[in-house]
Amino acid sequence: MTRAIMIQGAGSNVGKSMLVAGLARACIRRGLSVAPFKPQNMSNNAAVTSEGGEIGRAQALQARAAGRAPHTDMNPVLLKPESETGAQIVVQGRAIGSWQARAYPQRKGELMHAVMQSFTRLSATADLVLVEGAGSPAEINLRAGDIANMGFAEAAGVPVVLIGDIDRGGVIAQIVGTQAVLAPGDAARIKAFAVNKFRGDPRLFDDGLTAIETRTGWPSLGVIPWFEDAWRLPAEDALDIVERPGGDLIVAVPRLGRIANFDDLDPLSAEPGVCVRMIEPGRALPGNADLIVIPGSKSTIADLAAFRANGWDIDLAAHVRRGGPVLGLCGGYQMLGRRLSDPDGVEGPACTVPGLGHLDVETVLQPAKRLSLATGRHPGSGAEISGYEIHMGQTTGPDCARPWLEIGGAPEGASSADGLVLGSYVHGLLASDSFRAAYLATLGGASTVQFEASVEATLDALADHLEQHMDIDRLLSLAEVVG
């Protein structure tokens, strides 16, 4: 008999994804089998599943917290922004095309069947399904045809817990105001609330809890203090990538407009001896960088144009002339070549544009997307590596004759003649402790972190944090039978 409960937010970025991950870990420690589920997500930071599909990175982390392999049913609809007005639509792990934002409100109802199909299948595999909403149900202008919040909760018969974010201020208005704008039937689906990201003594908000309870009639599940180690878990939103004080080895990363799969940076950020600096548009790439990483992109040609418009191409050329190393991953790898062609109009109008010219390769974008898990080794160090590929395009050229990785026994990647500029389609390389240590050593740095073990320890600490500050027993009592 499967039960489910949905975590919705009084606004975006209130910490829903992290709470679901922590609750998943806490509940499996209680002997429950748990499955995370997010009907609709919007993110260019995707994970690849064993069946060769893609889901939001947050759902992959939640699956890990729940002790199970990521599956496409955990995130049946994934929106991957390609421009300010359009996104690629991924349904049950497969891209079905690109929709304009203006058309999405009218068409999203078409996706409810796939959402419910995935939810039904997933529910058959667990004692408890922890559902995560998207954005906020208070966005009542999006209620018609909704599949992400109350529309799903109504269709699936799932009760809701509402989360407010006190760190951004106005949390009483967030929660009370949400009830005020919701239709009575939707408001009735909310069974309790919690306040997240409190800094200081939570008892100082006792009167605030009373005010919310009095005005809404909803019970409180607790005031959850700020979780200081949240940065140790993979971020899903590019806006959550923040520069943290680090060591002397400086890694500069241009913040591309459509940056994708930036979890590549997490293992570097975790290293005390490394300072990962996200370079905002309008700022120069620093001249003292020990390494420049060009990350993945959902819209490589557009991001390449923006790279040039920011003058980063000039900064990068100066860095290379000084003998500075460069690592290009996926879209960043494609940008580093001499030419990038889009004959089928995969990213927009068909075109051919010059690349940055630091690798003697060229890329042809193709409609078919490659999605696969990857395992292999780094011959230079003998380190075993694992990761995933998620890209549209094929790269060829003389520098591909100098591959620096082996994936599935086949050569992968390209390197410049002097070995300073490297490109690869494999995401997740740097999560390998042995490879990261070997690579940092070539830059004059050192690795002191066991990254995967650190993520596990942080998930356990997050579960402990929620056990202490959130009434999980009451939350579980609110979950209702589904299916």
Disulfide bonds with the S-S distance in Angstrom:
none
